[in-house]
Amino acid sequence: MKKYRDKSPEEVMKLVTIEIIERAIKLGRKNNREIFISKTSGGKGVNVGELNPNTNEGKEALEKFLTPIRRHYTFSGLGSPEENNSINWRVLNLPYWRRTLLLFQVGISFFLKGNPFKNKFYRWMGVNVKKGAEIMQLVWLDHFRPELIFIGENSLLGAFTRLTVHAYEGSGKFRYGLIEIGNNCTIGAGTGMGPIQIEDNVRTLPGATLSPYLSKIKSGSVVGWNPPNVKEPKETE
């Protein structure tokens, strides 16, 4: 998406959050629901009606709420699926046409090899992919909001790696955040992560799970686990 291109993670996070707030105000009025946005995963937060960017008072309150920009936000108050006036969190996030397009694009991306065309394809989806990055087959980049994913120069994402920028917590509550992978990183095959900040020259071992255990990984780190002890069988005479 062009409007997210060449912007910092914080700028993209702000744009995305304002877009969701605007949709929340519109859908909340239509369904007669109060929707809240919080800076933490557990807080009740602020009624989105107070952050309406189309009014002077709301615009001022919104700017204050988004200063400084957080790495993740939580929306709540959408209601459970069985409620007549509930709001589906997917609908709140994106319009139908883009949700459908992203599902189609993600399906195609699974089978593309790690080459410059694949990087261009991900950029078309909205992912921020820098020069020289390699993304192997069957990597899953979250279609919730691809623009919240940043992959640095010359970084490698091994096969079956999973990058998830959102989490639905039930009862009409979901959170989302930024994933930043620095330059010259090697993300081992099967690594799973949620919102996180990975600095340059980081290596993860195959199958590592980073989030929610880690929110930031410092430059030069190797992330994995100690291999299990192996007890050799006794030899029989």
C-alpha positions in Angstrom: 0.0 0.0 0.0 1.5 3.3 -1.2 0.4 5.4 1.8 2.5 3.2 4.2 5.6 3.1 2.0 8.8 4.7 3.2 7.4 5.6 6.6 8.8 4.7 10.0 7.2 2.0 12.1 5.8 4.6 14.4 4.2 6.6 11.5 2.6 3.4 10.1 1.4 2.4 13.6 -0.3 5.8 14.0 -1.9 5.6 10.5 -3.3 2.1 11.2 -4.6 3.0 14.6 -6.4 6.1 13.3 -8.0 4.1 10.5 -9.3 1.5 13.0 -10.5 4.2 15.4 -12.5 5.8 12.5 -14.0 2.5 11.5 -14.8 1.8 15.2 -16.7 5.1 15.6 -18.7 4.4 12.5 -19.6 0.8 13.3 -20.2 1.6 17.0 -22.8 4.2 16.0 -24.4 1.8 13.6 -24.6 -1.1 16.1 -25.2 1.0 19.2 -22.1 -0.2 20.9 -19.3 1.5 22.9 -15.9 0.5 21.7 -12.7 1.2 23.6 -9.0 1.4 22.8 -6.4 0.8 25.4 -2.6 1.3 25.5 -2.3 -2.0 27.5 -3.7 -5.5 27.0 -5.7 -5.4 30.3 -6.9 -1.8 30.6 -10.5 -0.7 29.7 -9.1 2.3 27.8 -10.8 5.2 26.2 -14.1 5.3 24.3 -13.3 5.8 20.6 -16.0 8.4 20.4 -13.8 10.7 22.4 -11.0 10.4 19.8 -13.0 11.4 16.7 -10.5 13.0 14.3 -13.3 14.8 12.5 -14.0 17.1 15.4 -11.6 19.7 16.9 -12.0 18.3 20.4 -11.6 14.7 19.3 -8.6 15.5 17.1 -6.9 17.1 20.0 -7.7 14.2 22.3 -6.5 11.7 19.6 -3.2 13.4 19.2 -2.7 13.4 23.0 -3.7 9.7 23.2 -1.2 8.8 20.4 1.7 10.7 22.0 4.0 8.9 22.2 3.0 6.1 19.8 2.9 2.7 21.5 4.1 -0.5 19.9 0.8 -2.2 20.5 -2.9 -1.3 21.2 -6.0 -3.2 22.3 -9.6 -2.7 21.2 -12.5 -4.0 23.3 -16.3 -3.7 23.6 -17.1 -5.5 20.3 -19.3 -8.0 22.0 -19.5 -11.8 21.8 -20.5 -13.4 18.4 -23.9 -14.4 19.8 -25.0 -10.8 20.6 -27.3 -9.3 18.0 -25.4 -6.0 17.8 -21.8 -7.4 18.1 -19.1 -6.2 15.7 -16.8 -8.7 14.1 -13.2 -7.7 14.8 -12.1 -8.5 11.3 -14.7 -6.1 9.9 -13.5 -3.5 12.3 -9.9 -3.9 11.1 -10.4 -3.8 7.3 -13.0 -3.4 4.7 -14.2 -6.6 2.9 -12.4 -6.0 -0.4 -9.0 -5.7 1.3 -9.5 -8.7 3.6 -10.4 -10.8 0.6 -7.5 -9.6 -1.5 -5.0 -10.2 1.4 -6.2 -13.8 1.8 -5.7 -14.4 -1.9 -2.2 -12.8 -1.8 -1.1 -14.8 1.3 -2.2 -18.0 -0.3 0.0 -17.2 -3.3 3.0 -16.1 -1.2 3.2 -19.5 0.5 4.5 -21.1 -2.7 6.8 -18.4 -4.0 10.5 -18.9 -3.7 12.7 -16.4 -1.9 13.6 -14.1 -4.7 13.3 -10.4 -5.6 9.9 -10.9 -7.2 8.6 -12.3 -3.9 9.8 -9.2 -2.1 8.0 -7.0 -4.6 4.9 -9.1 -4.1 5.0 -8.6 -0.3 5.6 -4.9 -0.8 2.4 -4.8 -2.9 0.6 -6.4 0.1 1.9 -3.7 2.3 4.8 -5.4 4.1 7.9 -3.3 4.5 10.7 -5.4 3.0 14.1 -3.9 2.6 16.7 -4.7 -0.1 18.4 -8.1 0.0 15.9 -9.8 2.3 15.1 -13.4 1.6 11.8 -15.0 2.6 11.6 -18.7 2.0 8.6 -20.8 1.0 5.6 -21.4 3.4 6.5 -18.4 5.5 3.3 -16.8 7.0 3.2 -13.1 7.2 0.1 -12.0 9.0 -2.7 -10.7 6.7 -4.4 -8.8 9.5 -2.2 -5.7 8.8 0.8 -6.6 6.7 2.0 -2.9 6.9 2.9 -3.5 10.6 5.7 -5.9 9.5 9.2 -4.5 8.9 12.0 -6.8 7.5 15.5 -5.3 7.3 18.2 -5.5 4.7 19.9 -8.9 4.0 17.7 -10.7 6.6 16.6 -14.3 6.0 13.3 -15.8 7.1 13.5 -19.6 7.1 10.7 -21.8 5.8 7.6 -22.2 8.0 8.4 -19.0 10.0 5.2 -17.3 11.4 4.9 -13.5 12.0 1.7 -12.6 13.7 0.9 -8.9 14.4 -2.5 -9.5 16.1 -4.2 -11.7 18.7 -7.9 -12.1 19.2 -8.7 -12.7 22.8 -12.4 -13.5 22.6 -15.5 -11.6 23.7 -14.9 -8.9 21.2 -11.3 -8.0 22.3 -8.2 -8.0 20.1 -4.8 -6.4 20.2 -2.2 -5.7 17.5 1.4 -4.4 17.3 4.6 -3.9 15.3 7.0 -6.6 14.2 10.5 -5.2 13.4 13.3 -7.4 12.2 16.6 -5.6 11.8 19.3 -5.9 9.2 21.4 -9.1 8.6 19.2 -11.2 10.8 18.7 -15.0 10.3 15.4 -16.2 11.5 15.6 -20.0 11.7 13.0 -22.2 10.1 9.8 -22.6 12.1 10.4 -19.5 14.3 7.2 -18.0 15.6 6.8 -14.4 16.8 4.2 -11.8 17.7 4.8 -8.1 18.1 8.5 -7.7 18.8 11.5 -5.5 18.0 14.5 -7.5 16.8 17.7 -5.5 16.4 20.4 -6.1 13.8 22.5 -9.3 13.4 20.2 -11.5 15.5 19.9 -15.2 14.9 17.1 -17.5 16.0 17.4 -21.2 16.1 14.9 -23.4 14.2 11.6 -23.7 16.0 12.1 -20.9 18.5 9.1 -19.1 19.9 9.8 -15.5 20.6 6.6 -13.9 21.6 5.0 -13.2 24.1 8.2 -14.2 26.0 10.4 -11.5 24.4 9.4 -7.9 23.4 12.9 -6.9 22.3 16.0 -8.7 21.2 19.3 -6.9 21.3 21.8 -6.8 18.4 24.0 -9.8 18.0 21.9 -12.1 20.2 21.3 -15.8 19.4 17.9 -17.0 20.6 17.0 -20.7 21.1 17.3 -23.2 23.9 19.8 -25.6 25.4 19.6 -28.9 23.7 18.2 -31.7 25.8 20.5 -34.2 27.5 20.8 -37.4 25.6 21.3 -40.6 27.5 22.9 -43.2 25.4 21.6 -46.8 25.8 23.9 -49.2 27.6 25.7 -51.6 25.5 25.0 -55.2 26.2 27.6 -57.9 26.0 
